[in-house]
Amino acid sequence: MSSQADPDQIVEAAIHSIRAHLQELNPAEPDGLVFRVNALHLELDNLTDLAVDAQRRYGMSWTQIGQQLGTTKQAAQQRFGSSRIDANAGGVAD
């Protein structure tokens, strides 16, 4: 029997782990805090793109995605490019 992990717990554990590791870095290193936090930011942007794409393919509307992002439907469509995602969304127009 497999148990599925709670997504909220996974996110909280990841945040806790990242913060702990960042506190151990030497801020004087050339590839120190800012470099690593920026790399993390870029990766999180990529993960957000994947999540939006998956939810569009599942049939979620731009209104629903915008609500999850704390923005409008139009802002979500502009940010994530409705033409790229809608082609794979099975005709979900909203």
C-alpha positions as a printed Julia matrix, in Angstrom:
94×3 Matrix{Float64}:
   0.0    0.0     0.0
   1.46   3.36   -1.01
   0.73   6.53    0.87
   0.81   9.81   -0.95
   2.79  12.62    0.67
   0.98  15.8     1.64
   2.02  18.52   -0.86
   1.9   21.23    1.82
   4.26  19.24    4.03
   6.65  18.7     1.12
   6.74  22.43    0.37
   7.27  23.33    4.04
  10.08  20.79    4.37
  11.76  22.11    1.21
  11.55  25.71    2.43
  12.96  24.74    5.81
  15.81  22.8     4.22
  16.7   25.59    1.78
  16.72  28.22    4.51
  18.95  26.05    6.69
  21.43  25.53    3.84
  21.46  29.22    2.91
  22.29  30.17    6.49
  25.37  27.95    6.28
  26.75  29.7     3.2
  29.51  32.26    3.47
  28.06  35.55    2.2
  31.57  36.65    1.14
  31.86  33.89   -1.5
  31.62  35.12   -5.12
  28.99  32.45   -5.82
  27.32  32.98   -2.47
  23.82  33.78   -1.37
  22.55  35.96   -4.2
  23.82  33.57   -6.88
  22.17  30.55   -5.24
  18.9   32.28   -4.4
  18.65  33.54   -7.98
  19.28  30.01   -9.29
  16.5   28.76   -7.02
  14.21  31.54   -8.25
  14.8   30.52  -11.87
  14.09  26.87  -11.07
  10.88  27.78   -9.23
   9.78  29.78  -12.29
  10.34  26.66  -14.4
   8.34  24.56  -11.95
   5.52  27.11  -12.01
   5.46  26.88  -15.82
   5.19  23.09  -15.59
   2.42  23.3   -13.0
   0.4   25.76  -15.09
   0.88  23.61  -18.17
  -0.28  20.5   -16.29
  -3.34  22.22  -14.89
  -4.29  23.61  -18.31
  -3.98  20.13  -19.83
  -6.16  18.81  -16.99
  -8.8   21.37  -17.95
  -8.35  24.1   -15.36
  -9.42  27.53  -16.55
  -7.24  30.62  -16.69
  -9.55  32.16  -14.1
  -8.81  29.33  -11.66
  -5.08  29.49  -12.35
  -5.1   33.26  -11.91
  -6.83  32.83   -8.55
  -4.15  30.37   -7.41
  -1.47  32.87   -8.42
  -3.26  35.78   -6.76
  -3.74  37.56  -10.07
  -6.27  37.97  -12.85
  -7.11  35.57  -15.63
  -5.64  38.01  -18.15
  -2.37  38.39  -16.21
  -2.0   34.62  -15.95
  -2.6   34.22  -19.7
  -0.07  36.94  -20.52
   2.57  35.54  -18.19
   2.29  31.91  -19.27
   1.43  32.32  -22.94
  -2.01  30.96  -23.61
  -1.18  29.92  -27.18
   1.6   27.53  -26.05
  -0.48  25.93  -23.34
  -3.96  26.09  -24.89
  -2.79  24.04  -27.85
  -2.37  21.15  -25.42
  -5.32  21.96  -23.17
  -7.98  20.14  -25.1
  -9.73  23.32  -26.17
 -10.2   24.91  -22.74
 -10.8   28.51  -23.71
 -11.14  30.33  -20.38
